[in-house]
Amino acid sequence: ELPIDFDHLSMEAKKPGDGIAAGWLKRVELRADGDELWGEVEWTPRAAEQIRNREYRFVSPSFVKDYTDK
């Protein structure tokens, strides 16, 4: 599982709570001959409510190319 956070705060957390999970990426797969990346997300109750209220509407993915875990 990979976390999905609010507003990219986990990338440069400055205080406790920055980067709190909005959901968890459960499955990822390539589709359309590798041109599309699809994922199944399990939203937290708080994030699900904010999505229903249209406070958040889009996902803004980010990643580090060639990242190596310390």
PDB file of N, H, CA, C and O in Angstrom:
ATOM      1  N   GLU A   1       0.832  -1.193   0.000  1.00  0.00           N
ATOM      2  CA  GLU A   1       0.000   0.000   0.000  1.00  0.00           C
ATOM      3  C   GLU A   1       0.869   1.245   0.000  1.00  0.00           C
ATOM      4  O   GLU A   1       1.873   1.318   0.708  1.00  0.00           O
ATOM      5  N   LEU A   2       0.477   2.206  -0.789  1.00  0.00           N
ATOM      6  H   LEU A   2      -0.339   2.146  -1.364  1.00  0.00           H
ATOM      7  CA  LEU A   2       1.171   3.483  -0.827  1.00  0.00           C
ATOM      8  C   LEU A   2       0.215   4.573  -0.350  1.00  0.00           C
ATOM      9  O   LEU A   2      -0.965   4.547  -0.699  1.00  0.00           O
ATOM     10  N   PRO A   3       0.703   5.530   0.443  1.00  0.00           N
ATOM     11  CA  PRO A   3      -0.180   6.583   0.938  1.00  0.00           C
ATOM     12  C   PRO A   3      -0.490   7.624  -0.127  1.00  0.00           C
ATOM     13  O   PRO A   3       0.327   7.905  -1.004  1.00  0.00           O
ATOM     14  N   ILE A   4      -1.677   8.184  -0.031  1.00  0.00           N
ATOM     15  H   ILE A   4      -2.341   7.955   0.681  1.00  0.00           H
ATOM     16  CA  ILE A   4      -2.068   9.355  -0.809  1.00  0.00           C
ATOM     17  C   ILE A   4      -2.329  10.432   0.230  1.00  0.00           C
ATOM     18  O   ILE A   4      -3.165  10.257   1.116  1.00  0.00           O
ATOM     19  N   ASP A   5      -1.615  11.547   0.123  1.00  0.00           N
ATOM     20  H   ASP A   5      -0.936  11.690  -0.598  1.00  0.00           H
ATOM     21  CA  ASP A   5      -1.761  12.575   1.152  1.00  0.00           C
ATOM     22  C   ASP A   5      -2.521  13.787   0.619  1.00  0.00           C
ATOM     23  O   ASP A   5      -2.861  13.863  -0.562  1.00  0.00           O
ATOM     24  N   PHE A   6      -2.775  14.720   1.514  1.00  0.00           N
ATOM     25  H   PHE A   6      -2.499  14.658   2.473  1.00  0.00           H
ATOM     26  CA  PHE A   6      -3.425  15.976   1.156  1.00  0.00           C
ATOM     27  C   PHE A   6      -2.348  16.990   0.761  1.00  0.00           C
ATOM     28  O   PHE A   6      -1.401  17.204   1.517  1.00  0.00           O
ATOM     29  N   ASP A   7      -2.477  17.601  -0.384  1.00  0.00           N
ATOM     30  H   ASP A   7      -3.247  17.427  -0.998  1.00  0.00           H
ATOM     31  CA  ASP A   7      -1.673  18.761  -0.779  1.00  0.00           C
ATOM     32  C   ASP A   7      -0.165  18.526  -0.817  1.00  0.00           C
ATOM     33  O   ASP A   7       0.602  19.468  -0.615  1.00  0.00           O
ATOM     34  N   HIS A   8       0.275  17.304  -1.069  1.00  0.00           N
ATOM     35  H   HIS A   8      -0.349  16.539  -1.233  1.00  0.00           H
ATOM     36  CA  HIS A   8       1.700  16.976  -1.198  1.00  0.00           C
ATOM     37  C   HIS A   8       2.507  17.274   0.069  1.00  0.00           C
ATOM     38  O   HIS A   8       3.727  17.422  -0.006  1.00  0.00           O
ATOM     39  N   LEU A   9       1.858  17.364   1.218  1.00  0.00           N
ATOM     40  H   LEU A   9       0.867  17.243   1.280  1.00  0.00           H
ATOM     41  CA  LEU A   9       2.575  17.761   2.427  1.00  0.00           C
ATOM     42  C   LEU A   9       3.562  16.712   2.923  1.00  0.00           C
ATOM     43  O   LEU A   9       4.487  17.051   3.661  1.00  0.00           O
ATOM     44  N   SER A  10       3.395  15.463   2.544  1.00  0.00           N
ATOM     45  H   SER A  10       2.644  15.188   1.944  1.00  0.00           H
ATOM     46  CA  SER A  10       4.340  14.439   3.008  1.00  0.00           C
ATOM     47  C   SER A  10       5.703  14.577   2.327  1.00  0.00           C
ATOM     48  O   SER A  10       6.696  14.037   2.815  1.00  0.00           O
ATOM     49  N   MET A  11       5.754  15.290   1.213  1.00  0.00           N
ATOM     50  H   MET A  11       4.948  15.729   0.817  1.00  0.00           H
ATOM     51  CA  MET A  11       7.019  15.423   0.496  1.00  0.00           C
ATOM     52  C   MET A  11       8.011  16.317   1.247  1.00  0.00           C
ATOM     53  O   MET A  11       9.222  16.130   1.136  1.00  0.00           O
ATOM     54  N   GLU A  12       7.503  17.275   2.001  1.00  0.00           N
ATOM     55  H   GLU A  12       6.519  17.427   2.092  1.00  0.00           H
ATOM     56  CA  GLU A  12       8.358  18.149   2.809  1.00  0.00           C
ATOM     57  C   GLU A  12       7.620  18.508   4.091  1.00  0.00           C
ATOM     58  O   GLU A  12       7.283  19.668   4.329  1.00  0.00           O
ATOM     59  N   ALA A  13       7.380  17.501   4.902  1.00  0.00           N
ATOM     60  H   ALA A  13       7.654  16.559   4.709  1.00  0.00           H
ATOM     61  CA  ALA A  13       6.653  17.729   6.153  1.00  0.00           C
ATOM     62  C   ALA A  13       7.422  18.699   7.045  1.00  0.00           C
ATOM     63  O   ALA A  13       8.631  18.566   7.240  1.00  0.00           O
ATOM     64  N   LYS A  14       6.694  19.676   7.581  1.00  0.00           N
ATOM     65  H   LYS A  14       5.713  19.784   7.423  1.00  0.00           H
ATOM     66  CA  LYS A  14       7.319  20.677   8.446  1.00  0.00           C
ATOM     67  C   LYS A  14       6.829  20.575   9.888  1.00  0.00           C
ATOM     68  O   LYS A  14       7.484  21.064  10.808  1.00  0.00           O
ATOM     69  N   LYS A  15       5.668  19.934  10.080  1.00  0.00           N
ATOM     70  H   LYS A  15       5.136  19.537   9.332  1.00  0.00           H
ATOM     71  CA  LYS A  15       5.134  19.788  11.430  1.00  0.00           C
ATOM     72  C   LYS A  15       4.374  18.480  11.525  1.00  0.00           C
ATOM     73  O   LYS A  15       3.969  17.922  10.505  1.00  0.00           O
ATOM     74  N   PRO A  16       4.175  17.984  12.741  1.00  0.00           N
ATOM     75  CA  PRO A  16       3.404  16.738  12.889  1.00  0.00           C
ATOM     76  C   PRO A  16       2.034  16.864  12.224  1.00  0.00           C
ATOM     77  O   PRO A  16       1.347  17.874  12.375  1.00  0.00           O
ATOM     78  N   GLY A  17       1.660  15.849  11.505  1.00  0.00           N
ATOM     79  H   GLY A  17       2.218  15.028  11.383  1.00  0.00           H
ATOM     80  CA  GLY A  17       0.377  15.842  10.814  1.00  0.00           C
ATOM     81  C   GLY A  17       0.492  16.195   9.343  1.00  0.00           C
ATOM     82  O   GLY A  17      -0.406  15.889   8.559  1.00  0.00           O
ATOM     83  N   ASP A  18       1.608  16.848   8.955  1.00  0.00           N
ATOM     84  H   ASP A  18       2.337  17.096   9.592  1.00  0.00           H
ATOM     85  CA  ASP A  18       1.810  17.112   7.529  1.00  0.00           C
ATOM     86  C   ASP A  18       1.944  15.772   6.820  1.00  0.00           C
ATOM     87  O   ASP A  18       2.726  14.914   7.230  1.00  0.00           O
ATOM     88  N   GLY A  19       1.203  15.609   5.795  1.00  0.00           N
ATOM     89  H   GLY A  19       0.568  16.306   5.462  1.00  0.00           H
ATOM     90  CA  GLY A  19       1.287  14.385   5.020  1.00  0.00           C
ATOM     91  C   GLY A  19       0.395  13.272   5.520  1.00  0.00           C
ATOM     92  O   GLY A  19       0.560  12.118   5.124  1.00  0.00           O
ATOM     93  N   ILE A  20      -0.562  13.605   6.395  1.00  0.00           N
ATOM     94  H   ILE A  20      -0.696  14.543   6.717  1.00  0.00           H
ATOM     95  CA  ILE A  20      -1.504  12.587   6.878  1.00  0.00           C
ATOM     96  C   ILE A  20      -2.210  11.949   5.686  1.00  0.00           C
ATOM     97  O   ILE A  20      -2.528  12.627   4.709  1.00  0.00           O
ATOM     98  N   ALA A  21      -2.447  10.670   5.770  1.00  0.00           N
ATOM     99  H   ALA A  21      -2.189  10.119   6.564  1.00  0.00           H
ATOM    100  CA  ALA A  21      -3.026   9.931   4.644  1.00  0.00           C
ATOM    101  C   ALA A  21      -4.475  10.337   4.386  1.00  0.00           C
ATOM    102  O   ALA A  21      -5.284  10.447   5.307  1.00  0.00           O
ATOM    103  N   ALA A  22      -4.777  10.555   3.114  1.00  0.00           N
ATOM    104  H   ALA A  22      -4.120  10.466   2.365  1.00  0.00           H
ATOM    105  CA  ALA A  22      -6.150  10.743   2.658  1.00  0.00           C
ATOM    106  C   ALA A  22      -6.697   9.418   2.153  1.00  0.00           C
ATOM    107  O   ALA A  22      -7.908   9.211   2.078  1.00  0.00           O
ATOM    108  N   GLY A  23      -5.780   8.532   1.812  1.00  0.00           N
ATOM    109  H   GLY A  23      -4.796   8.700   1.874  1.00  0.00           H
ATOM    110  CA  GLY A  23      -6.169   7.220   1.316  1.00  0.00           C
ATOM    111  C   GLY A  23      -4.946   6.371   1.078  1.00  0.00           C
ATOM    112  O   GLY A  23      -3.809   6.798   1.279  1.00  0.00           O
ATOM    113  N   TRP A  24      -5.215   5.153   0.643  1.00  0.00           N
ATOM    114  H   TRP A  24      -6.139   4.807   0.479  1.00  0.00           H
ATOM    115  CA  TRP A  24      -4.147   4.183   0.415  1.00  0.00           C
ATOM    116  C   TRP A  24      -4.321   3.564  -0.958  1.00  0.00           C
ATOM    117  O   TRP A  24      -5.393   3.064  -1.298  1.00  0.00           O
ATOM    118  N   LEU A  25      -3.265   3.602  -1.733  1.00  0.00           N
ATOM    119  H   LEU A  25      -2.394   4.008  -1.457  1.00  0.00           H
ATOM    120  CA  LEU A  25      -3.266   2.996  -3.054  1.00  0.00           C
ATOM    121  C   LEU A  25      -3.107   1.494  -2.871  1.00  0.00           C
ATOM    122  O   LEU A  25      -2.071   1.021  -2.404  1.00  0.00           O
ATOM    123  N   LYS A  26      -4.141   0.754  -3.241  1.00  0.00           N
ATOM    124  H   LYS A  26      -4.983   1.138  -3.620  1.00  0.00           H
ATOM    125  CA  LYS A  26      -4.184  -0.683  -2.985  1.00  0.00           C
ATOM    126  C   LYS A  26      -3.636  -1.512  -4.139  1.00  0.00           C
ATOM    127  O   LYS A  26      -2.930  -2.498  -3.927  1.00  0.00           O
ATOM    128  N   ARG A  27      -3.969  -1.103  -5.364  1.00  0.00           N
ATOM    129  H   ARG A  27      -4.542  -0.302  -5.536  1.00  0.00           H
ATOM    130  CA  ARG A  27      -3.518  -1.830  -6.559  1.00  0.00           C
ATOM    131  C   ARG A  27      -3.179  -0.815  -7.634  1.00  0.00           C
ATOM    132  O   ARG A  27      -3.802   0.243  -7.723  1.00  0.00           O
ATOM    133  N   VAL A  28      -2.197  -1.141  -8.440  1.00  0.00           N
ATOM    134  H   VAL A  28      -1.691  -2.000  -8.368  1.00  0.00           H
ATOM    135  CA  VAL A  28      -1.805  -0.293  -9.566  1.00  0.00           C
ATOM    136  C   VAL A  28      -1.598  -1.199 -10.769  1.00  0.00           C
ATOM    137  O   VAL A  28      -1.036  -2.288 -10.652  1.00  0.00           O
ATOM    138  N   GLU A  29      -2.058  -0.740 -11.923  1.00  0.00           N
ATOM    139  H   GLU A  29      -2.515   0.144 -12.018  1.00  0.00           H
ATOM    140  CA  GLU A  29      -1.829  -1.518 -13.141  1.00  0.00           C
ATOM    141  C   GLU A  29      -1.709  -0.594 -14.343  1.00  0.00           C
ATOM    142  O   GLU A  29      -2.325   0.471 -14.393  1.00  0.00           O
ATOM    143  N   LEU A  30      -0.910  -1.019 -15.301  1.00  0.00           N
ATOM    144  H   LEU A  30      -0.409  -1.884 -15.260  1.00  0.00           H
ATOM    145  CA  LEU A  30      -0.798  -0.316 -16.575  1.00  0.00           C
ATOM    146  C   LEU A  30      -1.875  -0.835 -17.515  1.00  0.00           C
ATOM    147  O   LEU A  30      -2.138  -2.036 -17.577  1.00  0.00           O
ATOM    148  N   ARG A  31      -2.487   0.078 -18.237  1.00  0.00           N
ATOM    149  H   ARG A  31      -2.274   1.054 -18.187  1.00  0.00           H
ATOM    150  CA  ARG A  31      -3.502  -0.276 -19.233  1.00  0.00           C
ATOM    151  C   ARG A  31      -3.184   0.448 -20.530  1.00  0.00           C
ATOM    152  O   ARG A  31      -2.256   1.255 -20.591  1.00  0.00           O
ATOM    153  N   ALA A  32      -3.952   0.160 -21.556  1.00  0.00           N
ATOM    154  H   ALA A  32      -4.706  -0.495 -21.507  1.00  0.00           H
ATOM    155  CA  ALA A  32      -3.815   0.803 -22.875  1.00  0.00           C
ATOM    156  C   ALA A  32      -2.381   0.695 -23.379  1.00  0.00           C
ATOM    157  O   ALA A  32      -1.747   1.690 -23.733  1.00  0.00           O
ATOM    158  N   ASP A  33      -1.889  -0.540 -23.402  1.00  0.00           N
ATOM    159  H   ASP A  33      -2.404  -1.348 -23.115  1.00  0.00           H
ATOM    160  CA  ASP A  33      -0.530  -0.810 -23.889  1.00  0.00           C
ATOM    161  C   ASP A  33       0.534  -0.009 -23.151  1.00  0.00           C
ATOM    162  O   ASP A  33       1.535   0.392 -23.745  1.00  0.00           O
ATOM    163  N   GLY A  34       0.321   0.225 -21.863  1.00  0.00           N
ATOM    164  H   GLY A  34      -0.492  -0.101 -21.381  1.00  0.00           H
ATOM    165  CA  GLY A  34       1.313   0.918 -21.042  1.00  0.00           C
ATOM    166  C   GLY A  34       1.214   2.424 -21.056  1.00  0.00           C
ATOM    167  O   GLY A  34       2.067   3.099 -20.480  1.00  0.00           O
ATOM    168  N   ASP A  35       0.191   2.976 -21.701  1.00  0.00           N
ATOM    169  H   ASP A  35      -0.502   2.427 -22.170  1.00  0.00           H
ATOM    170  CA  ASP A  35       0.031   4.427 -21.780  1.00  0.00           C
ATOM    171  C   ASP A  35      -0.794   5.008 -20.635  1.00  0.00           C
ATOM    172  O   ASP A  35      -0.815   6.224 -20.443  1.00  0.00           O
ATOM    173  N   GLU A  36      -1.472   4.153 -19.875  1.00  0.00           N
ATOM    174  H   GLU A  36      -1.456   3.165 -20.030  1.00  0.00           H
ATOM    175  CA  GLU A  36      -2.322   4.622 -18.778  1.00  0.00           C
ATOM    176  C   GLU A  36      -1.967   3.886 -17.501  1.00  0.00           C
ATOM    177  O   GLU A  36      -1.745   2.675 -17.511  1.00  0.00           O
ATOM    178  N   LEU A  37      -1.913   4.625 -16.402  1.00  0.00           N
ATOM    179  H   LEU A  37      -2.093   5.609 -16.394  1.00  0.00           H
ATOM    180  CA  LEU A  37      -1.681   4.047 -15.084  1.00  0.00           C
ATOM    181  C   LEU A  37      -2.972   4.172 -14.287  1.00  0.00           C
ATOM    182  O   LEU A  37      -3.466   5.277 -14.062  1.00  0.00           O
ATOM    183  N   TRP A  38      -3.513   3.039 -13.862  1.00  0.00           N
ATOM    184  H   TRP A  38      -3.111   2.142 -14.045  1.00  0.00           H
ATOM    185  CA  TRP A  38      -4.749   3.000 -13.094  1.00  0.00           C
ATOM    186  C   TRP A  38      -4.442   2.510 -11.692  1.00  0.00           C
ATOM    187  O   TRP A  38      -3.545   1.691 -11.494  1.00  0.00           O
ATOM    188  N   GLY A  39      -5.196   3.019 -10.711  1.00  0.00           N
ATOM    189  H   GLY A  39      -5.924   3.684 -10.872  1.00  0.00           H
ATOM    190  CA  GLY A  39      -5.001   2.567  -9.347  1.00  0.00           C
ATOM    191  C   GLY A  39      -6.316   2.473  -8.591  1.00  0.00           C
ATOM    192  O   GLY A  39      -7.248   3.237  -8.841  1.00  0.00           O
ATOM    193  N   GLU A  40      -6.376   1.536  -7.673  1.00  0.00           N
ATOM    194  H   GLU A  40      -5.618   0.916  -7.470  1.00  0.00           H
ATOM    195  CA  GLU A  40      -7.533   1.387  -6.787  1.00  0.00           C
ATOM    196  C   GLU A  40      -7.163   2.017  -5.444  1.00  0.00           C
ATOM    197  O   GLU A  40      -6.140   1.675  -4.851  1.00  0.00           O
ATOM    198  N   VAL A  41      -8.004   2.940  -4.970  1.00  0.00           N
ATOM    199  H   VAL A  41      -8.835   3.218  -5.452  1.00  0.00           H
ATOM    200  CA  VAL A  41      -7.728   3.676  -3.743  1.00  0.00           C
ATOM    201  C   VAL A  41      -8.776   3.357  -2.681  1.00  0.00           C
ATOM    202  O   VAL A  41      -9.971   3.295  -2.970  1.00  0.00           O
ATOM    203  N   GLU A  42      -8.317   3.160  -1.468  1.00  0.00           N
ATOM    204  H   GLU A  42      -7.346   3.211  -1.233  1.00  0.00           H
ATOM    205  CA  GLU A  42      -9.205   3.075  -0.306  1.00  0.00           C
ATOM    206  C   GLU A  42      -9.078   4.404   0.434  1.00  0.00           C
ATOM    207  O   GLU A  42      -8.073   4.652   1.100  1.00  0.00           O
ATOM    208  N   TRP A  43     -10.103   5.264   0.317  1.00  0.00           N
ATOM    209  H   TRP A  43     -10.920   5.063  -0.224  1.00  0.00           H
ATOM    210  CA  TRP A  43     -10.076   6.583   0.951  1.00  0.00           C
ATOM    211  C   TRP A  43     -10.346   6.471   2.440  1.00  0.00           C
ATOM    212  O   TRP A  43     -11.076   5.584   2.882  1.00  0.00           O
ATOM    213  N   THR A  44      -9.759   7.368   3.207  1.00  0.00           N
ATOM    214  H   THR A  44      -9.166   8.089   2.848  1.00  0.00           H
ATOM    215  CA  THR A  44     -10.090   7.453   4.628  1.00  0.00           C
ATOM    216  C   THR A  44     -11.490   8.067   4.731  1.00  0.00           C
ATOM    217  O   THR A  44     -11.938   8.723   3.790  1.00  0.00           O
ATOM    218  N   PRO A  45     -12.186   7.868   5.851  1.00  0.00           N
ATOM    219  CA  PRO A  45     -13.519   8.475   5.985  1.00  0.00           C
ATOM    220  C   PRO A  45     -13.503   9.992   5.800  1.00  0.00           C
ATOM    221  O   PRO A  45     -14.401  10.553   5.170  1.00  0.00           O
ATOM    222  N   ARG A  46     -12.480  10.658   6.350  1.00  0.00           N
ATOM    223  H   ARG A  46     -11.751  10.202   6.861  1.00  0.00           H
ATOM    224  CA  ARG A  46     -12.378  12.120   6.214  1.00  0.00           C
ATOM    225  C   ARG A  46     -12.237  12.524   4.744  1.00  0.00           C
ATOM    226  O   ARG A  46     -12.939  13.420   4.274  1.00  0.00           O
ATOM    227  N   ALA A  47     -11.336  11.866   4.027  1.00  0.00           N
ATOM    228  H   ALA A  47     -10.767  11.138   4.409  1.00  0.00           H
ATOM    229  CA  ALA A  47     -11.129  12.198   2.611  1.00  0.00           C
ATOM    230  C   ALA A  47     -12.376  11.876   1.789  1.00  0.00           C
ATOM    231  O   ALA A  47     -12.746  12.647   0.903  1.00  0.00           O
ATOM    232  N   ALA A  48     -13.018  10.761   2.069  1.00  0.00           N
ATOM    233  H   ALA A  48     -12.717  10.135   2.788  1.00  0.00           H
ATOM    234  CA  ALA A  48     -14.233  10.388   1.325  1.00  0.00           C
ATOM    235  C   ALA A  48     -15.304  11.464   1.491  1.00  0.00           C
ATOM    236  O   ALA A  48     -15.991  11.808   0.529  1.00  0.00           O
ATOM    237  N   GLU A  49     -15.448  11.990   2.693  1.00  0.00           N
ATOM    238  H   GLU A  49     -14.889  11.710   3.474  1.00  0.00           H
ATOM    239  CA  GLU A  49     -16.424  13.058   2.946  1.00  0.00           C
ATOM    240  C   GLU A  49     -16.044  14.328   2.173  1.00  0.00           C
ATOM    241  O   GLU A  49     -16.908  14.981   1.589  1.00  0.00           O
ATOM    242  N   GLN A  50     -14.772  14.671   2.171  1.00  0.00           N
ATOM    243  H   GLN A  50     -14.070  14.140   2.645  1.00  0.00           H
ATOM    244  CA  GLN A  50     -14.331  15.866   1.454  1.00  0.00           C
ATOM    245  C   GLN A  50     -14.506  15.706  -0.055  1.00  0.00           C
ATOM    246  O   GLN A  50     -14.803  16.678  -0.750  1.00  0.00           O
ATOM    247  N   ILE A  51     -14.329  14.510  -0.556  1.00  0.00           N
ATOM    248  H   ILE A  51     -14.088  13.721   0.008  1.00  0.00           H
ATOM    249  CA  ILE A  51     -14.564  14.252  -1.979  1.00  0.00           C
ATOM    250  C   ILE A  51     -16.058  14.377  -2.289  1.00  0.00           C
ATOM    251  O   ILE A  51     -16.440  14.985  -3.289  1.00  0.00           O
ATOM    252  N   ARG A  52     -16.896  13.801  -1.431  1.00  0.00           N
ATOM    253  H   ARG A  52     -16.586  13.307  -0.618  1.00  0.00           H
ATOM    254  CA  ARG A  52     -18.355  13.919  -1.625  1.00  0.00           C
ATOM    255  C   ARG A  52     -18.793  15.382  -1.612  1.00  0.00           C
ATOM    256  O   ARG A  52     -19.686  15.774  -2.364  1.00  0.00           O
ATOM    257  N   ASN A  53     -18.157  16.195  -0.748  1.00  0.00           N
ATOM    258  H   ASN A  53     -17.431  15.876  -0.138  1.00  0.00           H
ATOM    259  CA  ASN A  53     -18.493  17.624  -0.635  1.00  0.00           C
ATOM    260  C   ASN A  53     -17.810  18.477  -1.697  1.00  0.00           C
ATOM    261  O   ASN A  53     -17.960  19.698  -1.714  1.00  0.00           O
ATOM    262  N   ARG A  54     -17.061  17.829  -2.581  1.00  0.00           N
ATOM    263  H   ARG A  54     -16.939  16.837  -2.567  1.00  0.00           H
ATOM    264  CA  ARG A  54     -16.355  18.494  -3.674  1.00  0.00           C
ATOM    265  C   ARG A  54     -15.301  19.478  -3.172  1.00  0.00           C
ATOM    266  O   ARG A  54     -14.981  20.453  -3.853  1.00  0.00           O
ATOM    267  N   GLU A  55     -14.762  19.219  -1.976  1.00  0.00           N
ATOM    268  H   GLU A  55     -15.022  18.427  -1.423  1.00  0.00           H
ATOM    269  CA  GLU A  55     -13.651  20.021  -1.467  1.00  0.00           C
ATOM    270  C   GLU A  55     -12.353  19.603  -2.147  1.00  0.00           C
ATOM    271  O   GLU A  55     -11.439  20.411  -2.314  1.00  0.00           O
ATOM    272  N   TYR A  56     -12.284  18.351  -2.530  1.00  0.00           N
ATOM    273  H   TYR A  56     -13.026  17.695  -2.394  1.00  0.00           H
ATOM    274  CA  TYR A  56     -11.200  17.818  -3.354  1.00  0.00           C
ATOM    275  C   TYR A  56     -11.860  17.109  -4.523  1.00  0.00           C
ATOM    276  O   TYR A  56     -12.839  16.383  -4.348  1.00  0.00           O
ATOM    277  N   ARG A  57     -11.311  17.326  -5.737  1.00  0.00           N
ATOM    278  H   ARG A  57     -10.515  17.916  -5.879  1.00  0.00           H
ATOM    279  CA  ARG A  57     -11.916  16.706  -6.911  1.00  0.00           C
ATOM    280  C   ARG A  57     -10.920  15.952  -7.767  1.00  0.00           C
ATOM    281  O   ARG A  57     -11.316  15.113  -8.575  1.00  0.00           O
ATOM    282  N   PHE A  58      -9.634  16.231  -7.607  1.00  0.00           N
ATOM    283  H   PHE A  58      -9.313  16.913  -6.950  1.00  0.00           H
ATOM    284  CA  PHE A  58      -8.642  15.660  -8.504  1.00  0.00           C
ATOM    285  C   PHE A  58      -7.492  15.062  -7.707  1.00  0.00           C
ATOM    286  O   PHE A  58      -7.288  15.393  -6.540  1.00  0.00           O
ATOM    287  N   VAL A  59      -6.758  14.190  -8.347  1.00  0.00           N
ATOM    288  H   VAL A  59      -6.924  13.921  -9.295  1.00  0.00           H
ATOM    289  CA  VAL A  59      -5.554  13.604  -7.771  1.00  0.00           C
ATOM    290  C   VAL A  59      -4.371  14.182  -8.534  1.00  0.00           C
ATOM    291  O   VAL A  59      -4.388  14.263  -9.763  1.00  0.00           O
ATOM    292  N   SER A  60      -3.363  14.575  -7.805  1.00  0.00           N
ATOM    293  H   SER A  60      -3.349  14.509  -6.808  1.00  0.00           H
ATOM    294  CA  SER A  60      -2.159  15.135  -8.405  1.00  0.00           C
ATOM    295  C   SER A  60      -0.976  14.246  -8.043  1.00  0.00           C
ATOM    296  O   SER A  60      -0.304  14.489  -7.040  1.00  0.00           O
ATOM    297  N   PRO A  61      -0.716  13.223  -8.845  1.00  0.00           N
ATOM    298  CA  PRO A  61       0.351  12.287  -8.492  1.00  0.00           C
ATOM    299  C   PRO A  61       1.736  12.914  -8.641  1.00  0.00           C
ATOM    300  O   PRO A  61       1.968  13.770  -9.495  1.00  0.00           O
ATOM    301  N   SER A  62       2.633  12.465  -7.791  1.00  0.00           N
ATOM    302  H   SER A  62       2.444  11.771  -7.097  1.00  0.00           H
ATOM    303  CA  SER A  62       4.032  12.861  -7.921  1.00  0.00           C
ATOM    304  C   SER A  62       4.898  11.681  -7.513  1.00  0.00           C
ATOM    305  O   SER A  62       4.498  10.854  -6.693  1.00  0.00           O
ATOM    306  N   PHE A  63       6.068  11.616  -8.084  1.00  0.00           N
ATOM    307  H   PHE A  63       6.393  12.288  -8.749  1.00  0.00           H
ATOM    308  CA  PHE A  63       6.985  10.540  -7.748  1.00  0.00           C
ATOM    309  C   PHE A  63       8.400  11.002  -8.052  1.00  0.00           C
ATOM    310  O   PHE A  63       8.608  11.986  -8.762  1.00  0.00           O
ATOM    311  N   VAL A  64       9.351  10.293  -7.516  1.00  0.00           N
ATOM    312  H   VAL A  64       9.182   9.494  -6.939  1.00  0.00           H
ATOM    313  CA  VAL A  64      10.752  10.584  -7.773  1.00  0.00           C
ATOM    314  C   VAL A  64      11.275   9.482  -8.682  1.00  0.00           C
ATOM    315  O   VAL A  64      11.260   8.308  -8.312  1.00  0.00           O
ATOM    316  N   LYS A  65      11.733   9.854  -9.859  1.00  0.00           N
ATOM    317  H   LYS A  65      11.745  10.808 -10.160  1.00  0.00           H
ATOM    318  CA  LYS A  65      12.247   8.883 -10.815  1.00  0.00           C
ATOM    319  C   LYS A  65      13.510   8.237 -10.249  1.00  0.00           C
ATOM    320  O   LYS A  65      14.376   8.918  -9.700  1.00  0.00           O
ATOM    321  N   ASP A  66      13.603   6.931 -10.389  1.00  0.00           N
ATOM    322  H   ASP A  66      12.900   6.378 -10.836  1.00  0.00           H
ATOM    323  CA  ASP A  66      14.765   6.158  -9.935  1.00  0.00           C
ATOM    324  C   ASP A  66      15.012   6.269  -8.428  1.00  0.00           C
ATOM    325  O   ASP A  66      16.156   6.198  -7.979  1.00  0.00           O
ATOM    326  N   TYR A  67      13.944   6.442  -7.652  1.00  0.00           N
ATOM    327  H   TYR A  67      13.015   6.499  -8.017  1.00  0.00           H
ATOM    328  CA  TYR A  67      14.066   6.539  -6.197  1.00  0.00           C
ATOM    329  C   TYR A  67      14.606   5.239  -5.620  1.00  0.00           C
ATOM    330  O   TYR A  67      14.209   4.153  -6.042  1.00  0.00           O
ATOM    331  N   THR A  68      15.497   5.351  -4.669  1.00  0.00           N
ATOM    332  H   THR A  68      15.819   6.234  -4.326  1.00  0.00           H
ATOM    333  CA  THR A  68      16.032   4.195  -3.956  1.00  0.00           C
ATOM    334  C   THR A  68      15.729   4.376  -2.479  1.00  0.00           C
ATOM    335  O   THR A  68      16.096   5.391  -1.888  1.00  0.00           O
ATOM    336  N   ASP A  69      15.067   3.410  -1.887  1.00  0.00           N
ATOM    337  H   ASP A  69      14.768   2.585  -2.368  1.00  0.00           H
ATOM    338  CA  ASP A  69      14.736   3.455  -0.463  1.00  0.00           C
ATOM    339  C   ASP A  69      16.009   3.358   0.361  1.00  0.00           C
ATOM    340  O   ASP A  69      16.852   2.499   0.105  1.00  0.00           O
ATOM    341  N   LYS A  70      16.153   4.237   1.350  1.00  0.00           N
ATOM    342  H   LYS A  70      15.467   4.935   1.557  1.00  0.00           H
ATOM    343  CA  LYS A  70      17.334   4.225   2.218  1.00  0.00           C
ATOM    344  C   LYS A  70      17.378   2.956   3.039  1.00  0.00           C
ATOM    345  O   LYS A  70      18.301   2.764   3.830  1.00  0.00           O
TER     346      LYS A  70
END
